[in-house]
């Protein structure tokens, strides 16, 4: 259990006021300092990171991501191609099975694949994809990818970015 000092609580409250983040459900209610602390630390704990009680930097601008999926033989590769202005983000990646004709929103069929740092290049995700979603897609299939950037040094979670990717050949 973390006990925050008065200064640490004040810093989270000031951070939440200066850099508004909005709740996931309505997108209009601003999170307070306590909610920012919980959101950031629950995310950190779910990824095996230590609890963080200090704000160490200002938030960074929304990151840019240009994800790509490639098939090479029986292997599936993912290339995040992501970056933020300061290089202090990691990216939680969720994927769907290949979309069938007429299906544009996989919703609850999305599965968490992994978290990648900005400087990751091409990653073999064959085993992970098969374990989570079944057979790997073929070249030309459509797969939905959701990405959420998480500030490493700052308690800032960016809005989820959604992509409808076509599996390419490597």
N, C-alpha and C positions, 0 to 999 in steps of 0.2 A: 504494500500500500504506500502510495506516495503522499507525502505531506508537503504542500507548497507553502513557501513563505509568503508573507504579505506582498513583498515586492514581486515575486514570481506570479502571483495571482493578478496583481495590477498589470504586469506586462502582458499576460494573456488577454485581459480585458481590453487593454489599449490596442493590442494587435488586432483583435476582432473588430474594434470600432474603426481603426484606420484602414484595414484591408478586409472589407466585408466578404464573407462566404455565405452562400445561401443553402437552405435545407434542401434535401434531395426530393422531398415529396411535393412541395408547392413551388420551389424555386424562387420564392419571394421573401420568406422570413429569414432575417439575418441571424446567423449563429452568434451567440455570446462567447465570452472568453472560456467559460466552462465547457461549452459544446465544442469549441475549437480544440481545446486540450484533450477532451475525450475522443473526438474524431481522429485526431492525429495519432494519439497514443494507441488506440484500439487498432488502427491500421498498422502501426509499427509492431505491436505485440503479435498480430496475426501473421506477420512475416518473420517472426523470430528475433525482432530487434528489441533493444532495451527501451524501457520507459524513458521519455525525455521530459524534463520539467522546466527547461530553459528555452527561450526563443533566442537563436543565435544569429539570425540574419533577417533582412526584410524579405518579403515574398518576391518571387521572380515572375516575369511575364509569362503568359500562357505559352506552353511549349509547342513546337512544331513537330508533327510526326507524319511520316509518309510510309506506312507499313506495306510490306509485300510478302506474298507467299509463293514459293516455288516448289515444283516437283522435279526430282531427279531420280529416275528409276523408281525404286520402291521407297525413296526417302522424301520427307516433306521438310522444307526449310522455311524459316521465318526471318525476315530482315526488318527490324523496327525502323531504322533510319529516323531517329528522333534527336531532338536537341532543344535546349532552352537557352536563353540569353546568357545565363551564368554557368550552365553545366552542372546544376545541383539537383537533378531530378532522376527518379527511377519510375518506370512505367509498368503498371499492372495491365496485363494483356488477357482478354477474354476472347474466345472464339466459338463459332457455331459449327455444326455439321454443314456440308454443302447444301445450299438452298435448293428446294425443288421448285419447279415452275409455278409461278404465281405467289410464292411465299417470299415476302419482303421483310418480315420482322420475326426473327427467331425467338425473341423474348426469353422465356425461362430455359431455353435450350442452350444458352450461352454457358461456357465453362471456363473457369480460371485456368490459364495455361502456365503462366510464370510471371515473375517480375524481372525486368531488365534495366540495367543502367544505360545511360545515354550512349556510352561509347561501345556498346555491343554491336557487332556487325551481323553476319548471317549465322543463325543458330539451327541445328538439327532438332526439330520438335516431333519427329516421327513417333517415338515411343510414347511421349506425353499425349499427343493427339489421339493415337489409337486407344490408349488406356481411358481417356476421358470421353471421346466422341465416336469411336469405332474406326472403320476403315478410312484411310487417308483419301482426300479428294484427288481427282484426276485433273490434268491440265484443262483449263476452260471452265471448271466449276466455280460457282460463286460461294464465297465464305464471308460471313460477317465477322468483323473484328472490332472490339471495343477496347479503347486504351484510356487509362487514367493516369496522369502524371502526378507524382507525389513529391513535394519538396523534401529533400534530404536534410537540409540545414534549417528549414523553415517549416512551421506547422501549416502548410498550405496544400490543399488538395484541389486540383484543377477539375473543371467539368469534364465529364467523359466525352471522348471524341469517338464517333462511330464511322466505320468504313465498310463498304461492300466491295470486297476484293475478288478479282478473278485470278485463279491459280495459274501462274506462268510456268514455263519450262526453264530450267537452269542449265 
